[in-house]
Amino acid sequence: MGTIIGLLSFSLSLFSSVAASASPQSIGSDISIVTHNDLYGNATVRRAAAVALSTPTSYAAAASRCAVLGTVLWSRESNNQDLGFLRYLDHSKTTDEVGTYWIEGNSTLHCRAITTEGGLKTYPCSTQLPALCSNTATDAVRHISVTTNNATIIGYRDKQSFRFLGLRYATIPARFEHSVYLQPLVNATALQYGPTCLQSSCTTSCSEDCLSLNIWTPYLPNGKVTPRKKKAVMVWIHGGGFASGAGSDTTFDGSALASRGDVVAVTINYRLGTLGFLALENTVLTGNYGLQDQNTALDWLHAHIEDFGGDKNRVTLYGQSAGAASVRALLASPKAQEKVSGAIMMSTPQGLGYADTFARYLTVAVATERTKAIANETGCSTQGDLVACLRTIDPLQFVTRGKTVATFPVVDGTFLPTSSLPLGPSAPKLRVSVLLGNMRDDGSPFTSYPTSPNISAVLSAQGFPASAILSSSAFPIPSNPNSTLAIFNLTSRIATDAMFRCLGQSTAYTAAKNNVFKKVYAYEFDRAYQIAEWSPNPPACEAPVTPGHPFGDPDAPFYKCHSGELYSVFGTTVSQGRTPRDQDDIPFSQYIVDTWSAFARTGNPVPDARFLKARGFTNTSRYVREAGPWNEVSETKSPVRVLDTVVRNSAWREAEQCNVLGQGLEYYNTA
């Protein structure tokens, strides 16, 4: 089904060399990519990397296995940099035994091996040892295959991870119907991203038939493995106001999380805008199609992710903005909440104005009013069968700029039975650990520079309670000779509190108070590097350029805006072409990648000291040591972890201001 723009179809094509591609089964061993990814990209001095084959064999058999991968045994001479990355090979063992691996170098009787401590040894060549292969090969022989439920899927490896892109996880029987789980094709390739879901910025790569996911993994098992070897799974749900975005956005490339965090990273596409959220009362159009796509992706992952090295019992959802709202909705849904063990909600819109409908779900009756406007604009309101018309018109009519778009979850009675995530005393208890927070100035992009000096009028026009704000002393107008900037500073602060911070803090506080989740941790980012693709109100969100900081001074005053944490979370600052602004940008990103992945692995955002030592992650070890404990929300009077180059703990932020806005800590406990 579905109209496809510029593409004949969206299906994973057959690949002629499926049978010839290397796989854990053809090699006879689990396969791991081992490296020290310091996030500096091509500027790194840590260039050593290897492919580890865990099943012991003779030296000759090890060399043959490397050849199947299109490479050779790893050479100590050509990788004479820091060998600390090898220590991690011992981390998952239950003993203190130092591992030994075959590497390049042999004579008539003896062959060479290396210990995980970097020591060289020789053994009789018939000795049974695991092996290290060089992680080099031409593109044509980097292909790697995974078998899952009798399907063979071709991906490829790079220095950091194994990649499987554009995996189709569901079909859409008809427009405005629920997606249906799709078994992988018997022989398929996963070498490039699938098409983006239709949206207003569409190019020829967009399609209605867009439900695909992408996997990055550092480890591929040879059949069934012990739970200790399985990797935690992190499933990213992109933001974009439920109207734009894609799992193929390279800002969200999962290779850094996979290689550095030792997790399986996943990104997904889901239906957007009217195609994903249109609802019409007294019809079969019940809405929430995009959310149910996300749930179908979870079903696919539960069925197949262990064949990619993941642990289906350790799945953490994480998302930002509308992606965080999606995570919240999935936790509210009885159809999805039991499928995850962790949730990270980054800058969830909730509260006043634009943020209102992301966490407070409308009834289908209220949503129908927007659907009527869509029907009028598309000409379907004059047709005898409104539903049939909406299902058959050109889908581009739903994404034309300037037209009405459906972009919010609704209470449909099945997927979302309540108007918000239950958090009160009678809320069901979920076996999920939660990490949530916001950017210091999340609201800055969602308020505009004022065109009037009348503060009351400016506040009212933006949906803020002007009388309550101006009659209190909680929101003084910042002193600034530029009156326009002074008012913008005020509205930016209010927007952050009213649309992100206050109800985010109430969520954490109330959930912890009522034991809704297994654990709750809270944070706030005080450091930001705004993504290049989205920077409203320029140059407010950009670090100011100075003679000493030609790419911006992150320590100078500027707004730490919505989306300013994304490069740090994914470790993609350098890969996205952004230059580190100072000596702290990359170490800070290392710390954040390690923090987010630690939460996925253990349910605790503080990385384990043994893990950090085994990886050689000295920068993060310093951050953790200097920051001190990060307590659960229920255990401390300083529940907010402030994430900056100097990490610290804080009391609830802007508590007085939140009370003035009617969004105090008890908001969700009494709602």
N, C-alpha and C positions, 0 to 999 in steps of 0.2 A: 504494500500500500504506500501511499504518500507520494507527494510531488517531490522530486529531487532536482535541485538547481545545479546544473552543470555536471551532474554525475549520472551515469546510467543506472547505477544501483549502489546500495551499500551492503556488500557482503564480503566476508573474508575470502579472498581469492585462493584458489588452489596453488600450491607451490610445487614445481616439478621435482625439486630435490628433497622433498620431505623425508624420504627413506634414507637419504645420504647424510642428513644433518646429525651432528653429534647430539647425544642425550645422556643423562645419567645412566640409563639402561644400556646403551651401546658401549659406554665406557666401563660400566660395572662399578660405579662409585658415586657417592654424593659429590657435588661440585660446589665449591665456595670461591668467591672472589675476595681476595684479601689485600687491603691497601690501607694507607693512612690518608684519608681525605681531609685535608686541612682547610678546604674551601677557597684556597687561593688560585685555583684553576691552573693555567699554564705557568703562572708565576711561582708555583710551589717549588720548594727544594726537596720535597718528599715524593720522589717519583717512583719509588719501588712499588711493585704490585705483582701479585701472583695469583694463579688459579690453583686451589688446593683440592687434591683428590684424596678422600679420607680412607678409602679401603686399601689395606696393605697389599702390595704385590712385590714381585722381584723388580730389579732395576730395569731389565729389558721390557717387562710388561708395562712398567710405569712410562717408559719412553714411548711405547706404542700407544698408550692411552693419550698422552699429550699430542701425539700425531693425529689422532682422531679429532682432537680439538683444533687441528690446523696449526699447532705450535710445537715447542720443544720443551725439554726439562728446563727449569729455571736456572739461570746462571748467576752465581754469587759475584763473579767478576764484573758483569755488566749492570749489577744492581748494588753497588758498593756504598750506597747512601745509608741512612739510618735504617737499621733492621728491626727496630722496636715493633713494627707492625706485625711481626711474626708471633709476638707473645700472645696475641689474642686467640691464636689457634688452640691454646690450652685453656682458655677461659671457661668453656662449657664442660670441661672434664670434672669428674667427681673426685679425682685424686690430684696430688701435687706433682705428678710425673711430668717431666719435660718432654715434649714431643720431638720426634726426629723424622725428617722427610728427605726422600730422594731428591737430589738436584743434579744438574749437569756435571759430568766429570767421571770417567771410568778408566780402568786399566784392565789387564787380562783377568786379574783375580778379584780386584776390589773396586768398589764404586763409591761415589761420594754422597754424603748426606749432610744436612744442616739441622741443628737444633733450633727450637723456637727462641733460644737465647742468643742465636747467632753464631754458635760454635760449629766448626767444620769437623766431620768425622768420616771415616771410611769403614765399610762393611763388605763382607762377601756379597757379590752381586745377586746371589740367590736369596738373600735376606728379605723378609717380607716387611715392607715399610710403606706408609702413605707417601704421596709425592707432591711436589710443587712444579707446576708448569708455568712457563712464561705467559703473561697475559698480552700476547701480541699475535696478530694474524691479519691477513687482508680482510677487507669487508666481506668478500665472497665466502670466507670460511669461518666467520664469526657467528654464523647461525647456530642456534641451539634449540632443541625441541623438547617439549614437555608432553607427556601422555597423561590425559585426564579423562576418565570415563570412556575409554576406547577412542578418544579423539587425540590427534597429534597436532600440536600448535607450534609453529616456528617463530621464535624470537631471535634476539641477538645479544651479544655481550659487548660491553665496552670496558674501560678501565675500572669503573665504579660498580657496575651492577649488570645483571641480566634484565633485558627490557622486553616486554610483551605489550605492544601498543594496538589500540583499535579493536580490542576483543569485544565482540558483540554479545551483550548479556541478555537482551530481551527483544521481543517483537512487539509491534503495536497493531493489534487486529484491525482497528479502524481509528480514525481521528476521534479524540475524546473518549477513548476506552482505556482501561487499565492495561499496562504492559504485562507481557507474559514471559516468564523465564525461558531462555533459549539455550538448549544444549549446544556446546561447541561443535562446529563442523568436524567431520572425521579427519580431514586433512585441510589445514588452514594456516595462513600466515598472519603474523601479528607484528609487522615490521614498520607500520606507519599509523599515525593517528586516524581515527574515523572522522567522519564529517561532524562539524559543529551543529548543534541544534539551532533551528531557525530563530533569528533575532534581528533587530533593526539594523545592526551593523553588518548584516550578512554579505558574504562574497559568494563566489561559485562553490565554495566548499561546504555550504550549509544545506541541511536537509531536515525533513520531518523524521526520516528514518535514521536516528542519530544516537541510539542508546548503546554506547560502547564504554569500555573502561580500559585503563592502562595500568600495568603492573611493573614495578621495579623491585627486584629481589637480589640479595647478596648470596643466596643459597638455593640450590636445587637438589632435592632428595632423590635417592635411588630407591623408589618404593616407599613402604611405610617406615617411619622413623620414630624414635622415642620422643616424648613430649619435650624433653630438655633441649632437643635440637631445633624444634619448631620456633619460628620467628613470630613475634607480635606483628599484627597487621594494623596499618594506619590508613583509613579511608577518608580521603579529602573530598569535601563537598564545596564547590566554588561558590563565591558570592556573585553579585551583579543585580541585586534587587529583584530576583526571580524573573528577570527579563533579559539578562545577557550573561556572557561568560562561557567557559568551556574547560573541561578537564585537560585539554591539550595545550592550554596556555603554558608557555615554557617557564613562566615565573614559578609554576607549581611542579616543575620537573622533580621527580621523586628520587633521583639517583643519590643526592647528598644524604637524604634521610636514610635510604637503604644502606648505603655503604658506611656512613659514619655512625648512624644510629642502630645498625644491625636489626632492621625491621623490614618487613615487606610493605612498600608504599603503593597506594592505589589512588588513582583519580578517576572520576566518573563524569559522564554527561547525563543530563536529565532534561526533560522538556521544560521549556521556558515560556513566560508570557501567557497569552491567551491559550496557546496550544497546550500549556501545562497546567493552567489554573482556572479555566472558564467553568462557571457553574450556573445552572438555570433551574429554578425550583419547579417541582412537579414534572420533571423530565428525568431521563437517564444521565443527564450531564451533572454529575455530582462533584466535579472539581478534584483538586489535589492530585492530578495525574503526575506532576513532576515529583511530588513527595513519594508517591507510590513507585515511580521509577527508581528512586533511591533505595526503597525497600526491596525491589526486585534485584537490584545490584547486590544487596546484602545476601539474598538467597543464592545468587550465582557464586558469590565468594564463599559462602558456607559449603557449597557443593564442590568447589574446585581449588580453593586457595591453598590447601595443604599440599597439593601436587606442585605448587610453586614455592614451597618452603614455609608457608604461613601456618599459623595456629588459629583455627576457626573459633576457638574458645577465648582468644585474646584479640578481639577486634575493637579498635578505638576509632570512633567517628571524630573528625575534626573539621571545622569550617569557620569561615570568617564572613561577617555581615549576613547576607541572606543565607550563606552556607551555614553560619552559626544558628540562624533561625531554623534552618532545615534540621540540624542536629537536635535542637530543642523540640521541634515537632515530632521527630522520630522517637524521642524519649517520651513524648506524650501519647504516642500511638501504641495501643495494645498489640498491633500487628508487627511492630518493629522493636520494641524496647527490650525484649529478651534476647535479641540477636547480637548485642554489643556488651562489652565489659568496661569500656571507657568512653568518655566524651569530652572534647575540648571545644568550648564555645568562645570564639574570638570576636569581640565587638558585636554582640547581638543587638540589632535595633529593637528597642522596646520603649514605650512611653508616649511622648507627645509628637504631634505633627506627622512627618513622613514615617516615623518609626512605629506608629500605632498598630498597624495590622500585621506586623511580623511575629509578634508573640501573643497578641489577643486576636483570636480567630473569629472572623465574621460568620454570621449565619448564611446559609444559602440564599435565604430571602433577601438579605441586604446585598449580597454579592450579585444577585440577579439584576439590580439596578444598573450596575456597570455592564452586565451582559446585554441589557436592552440597548444601551448606547452603542455597543459593538455591533449589535444586529442592525441598528439604524445606519451606522457608517458603512457597513458592508452590503447594504441592500437586502439583507435576509429578513428584515422585519416585515417586508411586504409579501413574502413568499408564504404559501400555504403551510408548508412543513418547515418550521424554523430550524429544527435540529438537523434535518437532511440538508438544508442549505448551508448551515455552518460547517457541515462535514464535507461538503463537496466544492466549495469555492476555492479559488486560488489562495494558498496559505500566505502568500505575500501580503494579502490584505490585512492579515492580523499583525504584521510587524512593520507596517509603513509608519515612518516617523510622524508624530503629531496626532496619531489616532489613539483612541482609547484602548487600553491593554489591561487584561486581568492578570494581576500579579500578587495574589495573596491566598494563603491557606484558608479553608473554610471548615466549619463544623459539619461534617457529612454524616455523622452518626455511626460510622464504622471505623474508618482510618483515624479520624480525629473526633472522638466522642465528646470532648469537653472544649470549652472556649479558650483554655490556656493550659500550660503544663501544670498539673496539680502539685502544689507545694505545701499546702496547709497541713494541720495536724492529722487529718483523715486521708491524706494522700497515700497511694500505694508505695511500698518500699521497693526500690529497684537495686539490683546487684551491680551497680555501675559506679565507678569512680569518676568524678567530674573536676575539670580544671576550666575556669572561666575568668574573663577579664576584658580589658579595653585599652585603647590608646589614651594617653593623657588628654589629647584634644580631639577625640573622635568626631565631635560635632562640627568642627570648623568647616569642612567642605559642604555642610548641609545648611549653612546660613550664608546670606549674601551680604556684600558691602552695602550699608544703608544709603538710601537716597534722600533721607530726611533727617534733620536733627531732633525730631520729635521721638524721644525714646519710647514712650508709651505706644505710639502708633507703630513703631518698628517692631516692638515685641508682640503686639497683638496681631500684626500682619503675618508673623511667623508662627502663630499658634501658641505663644507662650502666655502664661497668666500674668499680665502686666501689673495688675493691681497688687497682687501678692508679692511680686518681685520688688516693685518700687516702694512698697510700704515697709519692707524689711531692710535691715542693714547687711544682709547676707551677700548682696550682689552690688557692691559699690562700683560706680563707673570708674574704670581705670584712668589715671591721670595721663593725659597725652595732649599735646598741642594740636594734634590732628583729630578733630572731633569725630570724623568718620571712622578712623581707626579705633578710637576709644570705644565707640558704640559697637564696632565689630568685635573687639576684644570681649566685651560684655556678652554679646549674643553668642559668640563662639563658646564661651564658658557655659552659658545656660543650655545651649544645644547639646553639648557633651553630657552635662548632668541629666537633662530631661529626656534625651533620646538614647543614651547608652549607659552611663555610669550608675545612676541611682538605682534603677530597677535591676541592673546586673548585680549590684551589691545586695539588693533585697533578695534576689534569687539565691545567691550564695548563702546569705544569712539564714533565710527561711528554710532552705533545704537542709542546712546543717542542724538547725534548731529542731526540726521535725524528723531527722534521720531519714530523709527521703532517698538519699544516695549513700553508697558505701563510704565514700570519702568526698570532701569538697575542698578544693584549693582555689584561692583567688589571686589575681595579679593585676598590675597595671604597667604598661610600657611607657617609660619616660625617654626612650631613645627611638628614633625613627629614621628611615631612609625611604622617602616616598617613591612609589613605583612610577616609572616613566610614563606608563599608559594612562594614568589617572591622577591628576593633581589639580583639583579645582581651586578657585580663588588664588591663582598664582600671584606672587611667589610665596604665599603664606606657609605652605607645607614644605618648602625647600630650605635646607640649611643655607644661610647666607654665604656668598662667596667673599673671601677676604684674600689679601696678598699672600698670607701664609697657608691658606686653604683654598686653592683654585677650584676644587670640586665641592666646596661648601664646608663650613665649620659646624660640626654637629654639637659643639658645646656652646655655640652662640644662641641667643634667643630666637626661636621660631616655633611654629605649631607642629606638634607631634600628632599627625592626622590619621584619619581612617585609612587603612591599608598600608600604613607606614611600617608595619612589622613583617610584611610578607617575605621580603628578601631574607630577613634574618631567620624566619621560621623554616624556610626551605633551603637556606644556604646557597641562594642563587644570585647573590649580589654581583659576583664577577662573571658568572656565566650569562647574565643578562646584560652584560656590557657596561655595568656601572663601576666606576673606579672607587676603591676605598678612599674615604675622605680623610681618614686619619689612621693612626696605628691601632685603634680600638674597633673599627667596623667589623673586621673579620673575626677577631677573637670573641667579640660579643655574639656574632652569628653562630660561632662554634658552640658557645654556651647555650644559646637558645635551641639549636638543633639537638644538642645533647639533653636538654631539659625536656623538650617535647617528646623525644623518643624514649627517654627514661620513663615518663609517665605512661606511654603505651606499653612498655615492657613490664612495668611493675605496679602501676597505679599510683606511683609516687613521683613527683616531678624533680626530686633531687637525685641526680645520677649516683649510682653506687660507686664507692671509692675503688673497689676492686675492679670494676668495669673500666673506670677511667684510667687506672694504672696499667691494666692490660692493653688498652688502646694507645697509651702514651699521650693522652689528652691533657697536657699540663696546664693549658690556659683555663679549661673548664674546671680542673681540680682547684686552681687558684680562686676562681669565682665562687665555687661551692664552699671552700674553706673560709674565705673572707666574709661570705654572706651569712653564715650561721644557719640555724634550723629554719626550715619552711614548714610551719605547722599547719595542720588542717584548720579550717575556719572555726570549727567548734572548740578548738583547744587553746585559743590565744586571744589576747586583746589587741594584737597587731596582725590582723588576718590577711592584709594585702601585701603581696610581694611586689616591690617596685623594681622593675627590670630596667637597669641602666648600667653604665660601666662600673658604677658602685652600686651593687645590689643591696637592698635594705628592706626591712619590714615596716609597715605603716598601719596606723589605725584606719578605719573606714574613711575614705576620702570624701570631702565635701558633704559631710553628714548634716551640717546645719543647712546648707543650701538645698539638699535633697528634701529635708523636712519642709522647707518653705514651698517647694514645688509639689508637695503632697505625695512624695515618693520616698518616704523614709524606709528604714530597714524592715519595718513590720508590714510594709505594703502588701506583699504577697501572703503574709500570714493572716491577714484580715480580708483579703480580696475575695 
